[in-house]
Amino acid sequence: MSPTEVTVHVNRGSADALEPASTALETDGSFRLSLAGHESPAHVHCRLHGDLERIASLDGTNYYVEPDSVTAVPIAVDADAIEQPVDGRLEVLTGYGSESVTIDVTVVPGPPDVDIDESLAEPTRTEPEPTVFEQAVGRITAVRGVETGTLAVLALGVVALAIATLTTASIGSPIATAGLGIVVAGVVVALVLLLQ
C-alpha cells in the first residue's frame, strides 16, 4: 500500500462548509490530509479519535486555509507498532466548531521486514570443470613429469603424421611419399629437441 491522501474541501459554495472527498481511508503508514480552500479563508481544527490516537500524531491542530490553495496536514502513523488493524477517526472542524466532518481511518499492519543474508549479494565464483582432454593431460603430466607444452607438440605431431599417412595412401604418388617422409622427419626432430 502506498502513502495515502484524503481531501476535505473548505468553504466550497458557502462559508463554514466542509465536504470530504471520502469518508473512509485505509492505510499501512503515514498519510496526508489536504485541506482544499475555496471562496473564503478559514481556520480549521483537526484532531484524532479512538485507537488511532495511540499510533498516529498531527504536527499541529489548527490550520489557516487560504482561498484557492491547498494546505497539507501530514499525519504520522507508526504502523510498525501494530499487529492487527487499528480503527479510529480523523475529525475536521471549522466555524469555531459549528461545522465538522469525520473520516473513518483504518491502519493495517505493513508488510513484514525481510532480513536479507549479506552473502547473497556477493557473486559466487566457481572454476569451470576441466574437459576430458584436460583431465587426461593433467594425469599424464602428473605421472610422467612431462610438461603440458611437450604434450601439445607431441599431439600435433601425431595428428600431422596421421594426415600425411592418409594423404599418401589416398594419392599413392612418389611426391606424396616424399611429403610423408618430410613430416616424419620433422616430428622426430621436434621430439628430439623437446626431450633434451
N, C-alpha and C positions, 0 to 999 in steps of 0.2 A: 504494500500500500504506500502511495507517495504522500508527501505533505499535502494537506487539505486546506481549503479556504471556504469560508461561509460569508455571505454578503448580506448586510442589512441596509436597506435604503432609508435615508433620514430626510424628513420633510419633503417627501415627494407628493405633490398635489395639495398638501395643507401643512400648516405649522404643527409641530409636535407629533408628526406622524412617523411611525416605524413600520417598515414592511420587510420581513425576512425573505430572502430568495429561497430559503429552505428552512424547514422547522426541525430537521434532524440531521445529524452528522455522525459518521463513523470514521475513526482514525486509529492508526497504530503509533502515532507520535505527535509532535507539536503541530499546531495548526494556526491559522490566521483568521481573525475577524476583520472584514473590510467594511468600514462604515462609509457608504456612498452618499455624499452630500448633494442636495438638490436645490430648491428655490431659496431657502434662507439658512443662515448659520444656526448651529445648535450645540448645546452642551449635552454630552451623552455619558451615562454612567454604566459601567459593566461590572458584573460580579458572577462568581461561580457558586453552584449549589450542589448538594448531595455528595456522593463519594468522589465526584470529580475534584472537589476541593483538596482531597488528600494527595492527588498526584499531579495537579495542574496549578499554574500560577500565572497571574497577569503582571506586567511591568507596572501598570498603574490602573486606576479605576475610573478616572474622569478624563474625557477627551473632548476637544473642541473640533467640530466638523464644519469646514467651510463649504459654501455652495460650489457645486460643480467640481468637487475634488474627492479623493478617496483617502480616508485616514486608516492606516493599517494598525491593528491591535494584535501583536504576537501573543500567543498563548502557549507557554512552555509546558510540555507534558512529559513525565517520567514514566514511559510505558515499560521500561525495563524492571520497574519495581512491582509489576503485577503479573499474575499467572492466569487470572480469569478476567473476562471483560468487566469494565467498570462503567457504570451509568451515572450521569449527572446532568446538570442543566447550566447553560450559559444564559444569563438574563441581561437584556439591554434595555435601559430606561432613558427617557428624556422628558422635558417639560416638568422638571422637579418631581419626577416620579409619577406624573399623571398618565403617561403612556409607557407601556412596556411590552416587550416580546420575549418569549422564551424559546431557546433552541435546545432540543434534547441532544446530548452528546454521549456517545458510547466509545470508550477507548478499549481497543483489543490488544492483547499482548503482541509484540513484534515477533518476527521470525527469530528462532534461537540462534545464538552466536555459534559459529562453526570454527573449531580450532583446526588450523592447518599445520601439518607437520612441515617444518622448515626444510627437511631433507627432500621433500617433493619438488622444491624449487631448483635443486641442483641437478644438472643433467648427468645421466649415468653414461659412463664411458666404458664400453666393452670392446675388447680386441676381437677382430673377426676370426672365425675358426679357420685354421690352415686347411688348404686343399689337400687332397690325397697325395698329389705330386709333392707338395711342400712337406708333408709328413714323411714321405719316403726319403726325400733328400735329407731331411733332418736326421732320420735314423742312420742313414749311410754315413753322414759326416760325423755323427756321434760315435759310431762303432769303429770306423776305419781312420778317423782323424783327417779325412780329406776335406779340403776347403770347398765351399759352395761354388766358387768360380771355376775350379777344376772340374767339378761335376757338370757344370753347364757346358764347358768346352767339349768334354767327353760326349755329352748327349748330342751336341751339334755335330760332332764328328761321326757318330753312329747314324744320324739322320742323313748326313751328306753321303756316307758310304751306301746307305740303302737306296737313295735316289740315283746315285751313279750306277749301282749294280742293276737296278730296274731299267734304267735308260740303255745300258749296254746290252742287256738281254733282249729288249724290245727292238733295238735298231740293228744290232749284230754287225756293225761295220768296224774296220780297224781303227778308225778315228774315235769311235765311242769307247773301244777297249783302251786306247791310249789315254782318253779322258779319265776312265776309271782308275788307271794306274796313277795318274797325277793326283787324284783325290785321295787314294790310299796313301801315297807318299806324304801328302800334306797332313793327313790325320796322324800318321806315325811321327812326323817331325813335331807336330803340336804336342803329342803325348810325351815325347822325349823331353821337350822344353819344360812342360808342366811338372813332370816328375823329378826334375833335377833339384 
